[in-house]
Amino acid sequence: MNIVIANTKGGVGKTIVSTQVLPAYFVQCNNTKNINIYEIDNNNKSSLQNSSLNFKTLNLDKGEEALLEADYNVDSINIVDAGGGDDTRAVLNYIQKNDILVDLYLVPVLSDYEQVHNLKQTINLIRQIDNNASVYVVLNKLKSLEEQDIKDQFIFLFGSERYGIEGHLEEVQGDINGMLFLLDSNIYSILKNIYQKSLADILDLAEDYINNIREYKRKWREELSVEEYKKNMQFYSFLKDAKELAEINKKQLEKIEELADV
């Protein structure tokens, strides 16, 4: 399966979706297929040195080669993280040029009103090369999952009667298969910058801690100092919150029919 994360706007959270959200979903679903992640970006270079994910960060001139590799690995889950601006355009051009089969496009957006242009532009570019693939808009960094809160945050899509602002949802609705909603969280930044890991890497450990915390606490009280015990409990709190975030994300991704059979 080939999944492309695209937006002509940079800094909208494409890398979080590709390295954190999606792999964790497949791990939660007990999917045994290999997960390959290709970050094709001339500007941002992510680092997941301690991760078990098969993660490659590549300059744009290697993008075509990466896509051909993904197209060949039909028994794997291949996630392509396209950079913003010309990087996304180039990746989509490579897809068209080589007839790469893409099963799913995810287009993350933030709530800045200016992003309506990039959203429409990206969806139009995708539909110019592939009118059959599924396309989902990802409303990223949400403050809340309550319906009205989402509408209030993403005024550029839903409009605002209070402010007399027209929304733009109808302009893209016919070209997308649906929308996903992802909460804002510091968990991703902590994992990437402190632990150099992905959310997928720590889910088994989180499950172990949560299921066996009483036994762990007894052991820590016997063997550790007060400060060491406190640090372990703080890490336990982090793992609980990370697992809860992964479960919330999973409920969103379950809306995508294409992922059900992967």
C-alpha positions as CSV (number, residue, x, y, z in Angstrom):
1,M,0.0,0.0,0.0
2,N,1.3,3.5,-0.9
3,I,0.3,6.5,1.1
4,V,1.4,10.0,0.2
5,I,1.3,12.9,2.7
6,A,1.2,16.1,0.7
7,N,0.6,19.8,0.9
8,T,2.2,22.7,-1.0
9,K,2.4,24.5,2.3
10,G,5.3,23.7,4.6
11,G,5.0,23.3,8.3
12,V,1.6,21.8,8.5
13,G,2.5,18.6,10.3
14,K,3.1,16.2,7.4
15,T,6.1,14.6,9.2
16,I,4.0,14.0,12.4
17,V,1.4,12.2,10.3
18,S,3.9,10.1,8.4
19,T,6.3,9.2,11.3
20,Q,4.1,9.3,14.3
21,V,0.4,8.9,13.6
22,L,0.3,6.4,10.8
23,P,2.9,3.9,12.0
24,A,1.3,3.9,15.5
25,Y,-2.0,3.0,13.9
26,F,-0.6,0.0,12.0
27,V,1.2,-1.2,15.2
28,Q,-2.1,-1.0,17.1
29,C,-3.8,-3.0,14.4
30,N,-1.1,-5.7,14.8
31,N,-0.2,-5.2,11.2
32,T,2.9,-7.4,10.4
33,K,3.8,-5.7,7.1
34,N,7.0,-3.8,6.8
35,I,6.5,0.0,7.2
36,N,8.7,2.1,5.0
37,I,8.8,5.9,5.4
38,Y,10.3,8.1,2.8
39,E,10.8,11.8,3.7
40,I,11.4,13.6,0.4
41,D,12.3,17.1,1.3
42,N,15.1,19.5,0.4
43,N,14.6,21.6,3.6
44,N,13.6,19.6,6.7
45,K,15.5,16.6,7.8
46,S,13.9,14.6,10.5
47,S,15.9,12.3,12.8
48,L,14.6,9.1,14.4
49,Q,17.9,7.5,15.3
50,N,16.5,5.3,18.1
51,S,13.4,4.2,16.1
52,S,12.7,0.7,14.8
53,L,11.0,2.2,11.8
54,N,12.5,1.9,8.3
55,F,12.9,5.6,7.9
56,K,14.7,7.3,5.0
57,T,15.1,11.1,4.6
58,L,16.0,12.0,1.1
59,N,16.7,15.1,-1.0
60,L,14.3,15.8,-3.9
61,D,16.8,14.4,-6.5
62,K,16.4,11.0,-4.9
63,G,12.6,11.3,-4.7
64,E,11.9,9.5,-8.0
65,E,14.1,6.6,-7.0
66,A,12.3,6.3,-3.6
67,L,8.9,6.3,-5.3
68,L,9.9,3.6,-7.7
69,E,11.1,1.6,-4.7
70,A,7.8,2.1,-2.9
71,D,5.9,1.1,-6.1
72,Y,7.9,-2.1,-6.2
73,N,7.4,-3.0,-2.5
74,V,3.7,-4.0,-2.9
75,D,3.8,-6.2,0.2
76,S,4.9,-3.3,2.4
77,I,3.2,-0.2,3.7
78,N,5.0,2.7,2.1
79,I,4.5,6.2,3.5
80,V,5.8,9.1,1.4
81,D,6.2,12.4,3.3
82,A,6.4,15.1,0.6
83,G,8.0,18.5,1.5
84,G,6.1,21.7,1.1
85,G,6.0,24.0,-2.0
86,D,8.0,22.8,-5.0
87,D,8.9,19.5,-3.2
88,T,5.2,18.4,-3.1
89,R,4.8,19.4,-6.8
90,A,7.9,17.5,-7.8
91,V,6.7,14.4,-5.9
92,L,3.3,14.5,-7.6
93,N,5.1,15.0,-11.0
94,Y,7.2,11.9,-10.3
95,I,4.0,9.9,-9.4
96,Q,2.4,11.0,-12.7
97,K,5.5,10.4,-14.8
98,N,6.1,6.8,-13.5
99,D,2.4,5.8,-13.1
100,I,3.0,5.2,-9.4
101,L,0.0,3.5,-7.8
102,V,-1.1,5.6,-4.8
103,D,-3.9,4.2,-2.6
104,L,-4.3,7.1,-0.3
105,Y,-3.4,10.8,-0.1
106,L,-3.5,12.7,3.2
107,V,-3.5,16.5,3.1
108,P,-2.7,18.0,6.6
109,V,-3.7,21.6,7.2
110,L,-3.5,24.1,10.0
111,S,-6.2,26.6,10.9
112,D,-4.5,29.7,9.4
113,Y,-6.9,31.3,7.0
114,E,-4.2,31.6,4.3
115,Q,-4.1,27.8,4.1
116,V,-7.3,27.6,2.0
117,H,-5.2,28.4,-1.1
118,N,-2.7,25.6,-0.5
119,L,-5.4,23.1,0.4
120,K,-7.3,23.8,-2.8
121,Q,-4.1,23.9,-4.8
122,T,-2.9,20.5,-3.4
123,I,-6.2,18.8,-3.9
124,N,-6.3,20.1,-7.5
125,L,-2.8,18.8,-8.2
126,I,-3.7,15.4,-6.8
127,R,-6.9,15.1,-8.9
128,Q,-5.1,16.2,-12.0
129,I,-2.9,13.1,-11.8
130,D,-5.2,10.7,-10.0
131,N,-8.9,10.9,-10.0
132,N,-9.5,7.5,-8.4
133,A,-7.3,7.5,-5.2
134,S,-8.8,8.4,-1.9
135,V,-8.0,11.8,-0.6
136,Y,-8.6,12.9,3.0
137,V,-8.0,16.3,4.5
138,V,-6.4,16.2,8.0
139,L,-7.3,19.0,10.3
140,N,-4.2,19.1,12.4
141,K,-3.3,20.5,15.8
142,L,-6.8,20.7,17.0
143,K,-7.5,22.3,20.4
144,S,-10.5,20.0,20.9
145,L,-12.4,17.3,19.1
146,E,-15.8,18.8,19.9
147,E,-17.6,19.6,16.7
148,Q,-18.3,23.3,17.4
149,D,-14.7,23.8,18.6
150,I,-13.4,22.3,15.4
151,K,-15.6,24.7,13.4
152,D,-14.5,27.7,15.4
153,Q,-10.8,26.8,14.9
154,F,-11.1,26.1,11.2
155,I,-13.0,29.1,10.2
156,F,-11.5,29.1,6.7
157,L,-13.3,25.8,6.0
158,F,-16.5,26.1,7.9
159,G,-17.0,29.9,7.9
160,S,-18.3,32.0,10.8
161,E,-21.8,33.4,11.1
162,R,-20.6,35.6,14.0
163,Y,-17.9,37.2,11.9
164,G,-19.8,37.1,8.6
165,I,-17.1,34.9,7.0
166,E,-18.0,32.4,4.3
167,G,-16.4,28.9,4.5
168,H,-14.6,27.1,1.7
169,L,-15.6,23.5,2.5
170,E,-18.0,23.2,-0.5
171,E,-15.1,24.1,-2.9
172,V,-13.2,21.0,-1.9
173,Q,-15.8,18.6,-0.7
174,G,-16.5,17.1,-4.0
175,D,-12.8,16.2,-4.5
176,I,-12.2,14.6,-1.1
177,N,-13.3,11.4,0.5
178,G,-13.5,12.8,4.0
179,M,-11.8,14.6,6.9
180,L,-9.7,13.4,9.8
181,F,-9.1,15.3,13.1
182,L,-5.9,15.2,15.0
183,L,-5.3,16.8,18.4
184,D,-2.4,19.1,19.1
185,S,0.1,17.4,21.5
186,N,3.6,17.9,22.9
187,I,3.9,14.1,22.9
188,Y,5.2,14.1,19.3
189,S,7.9,16.7,20.0
190,I,9.1,14.9,23.1
191,L,9.3,11.6,21.3
192,K,11.3,13.1,18.4
193,N,13.6,15.5,20.2
194,I,14.2,13.8,23.6
195,Y,13.9,10.1,22.8
196,Q,14.5,10.1,19.0
197,K,11.6,7.6,18.7
198,S,8.2,7.3,17.1
199,L,4.9,6.8,18.9
200,A,4.9,3.3,17.4
201,D,8.2,2.5,19.1
202,I,6.8,3.0,22.7
203,L,3.4,1.4,22.5
204,D,4.4,-2.0,23.6
205,L,6.3,-0.6,26.5
206,A,3.4,1.6,27.4
207,E,1.1,-1.4,27.4
208,D,3.5,-3.3,29.6
209,Y,3.8,-0.4,32.1
210,I,0.0,0.2,32.3
211,N,-0.9,-3.5,32.7
212,N,1.8,-4.2,35.3
213,I,2.3,-0.9,37.1
214,R,1.6,-2.4,40.6
215,E,4.4,-4.9,40.2
216,Y,6.7,-2.2,38.8
217,K,6.0,0.1,41.7
218,R,6.7,-2.6,44.3
219,K,10.0,-3.3,42.5
220,W,11.0,0.4,42.2
221,R,10.2,1.0,45.9
222,E,12.6,-1.8,46.9
223,E,15.4,-1.0,44.5
224,L,15.4,2.7,43.7
225,S,16.0,6.0,45.5
226,V,13.1,8.4,46.0
227,E,14.4,10.5,43.0
228,E,14.7,7.5,40.7
229,Y,11.3,6.3,41.7
230,K,9.8,9.8,40.9
231,K,11.5,9.8,37.5
232,N,10.1,6.4,36.7
233,M,6.6,7.5,37.7
234,Q,7.0,10.6,35.5
235,F,8.0,8.4,32.6
236,Y,5.0,6.2,33.3
237,S,2.7,9.2,33.1
238,F,4.2,10.1,29.8
239,L,3.7,6.6,28.4
240,K,0.0,6.6,29.6
241,D,-0.6,9.9,27.8
242,A,1.2,8.7,24.6
243,K,-0.9,5.6,24.5
244,E,-4.1,7.6,25.0
245,L,-3.1,9.9,22.1
246,A,-2.5,6.9,19.9
247,E,-5.9,5.4,20.7
248,I,-7.6,8.8,19.9
249,N,-5.7,8.9,16.5
250,K,-6.7,5.3,15.8
251,K,-10.4,6.1,16.0
252,Q,-9.8,8.8,13.3
253,L,-7.9,6.5,11.0
254,E,-10.4,3.8,11.2
255,K,-12.7,6.1,9.2
256,I,-10.5,5.4,6.1
257,E,-11.9,2.3,4.3
258,E,-8.6,1.7,2.5
259,L,-6.8,1.0,5.7
260,A,-9.3,-1.6,6.9
261,D,-7.9,-4.3,4.6
262,V,-4.2,-3.4,4.9
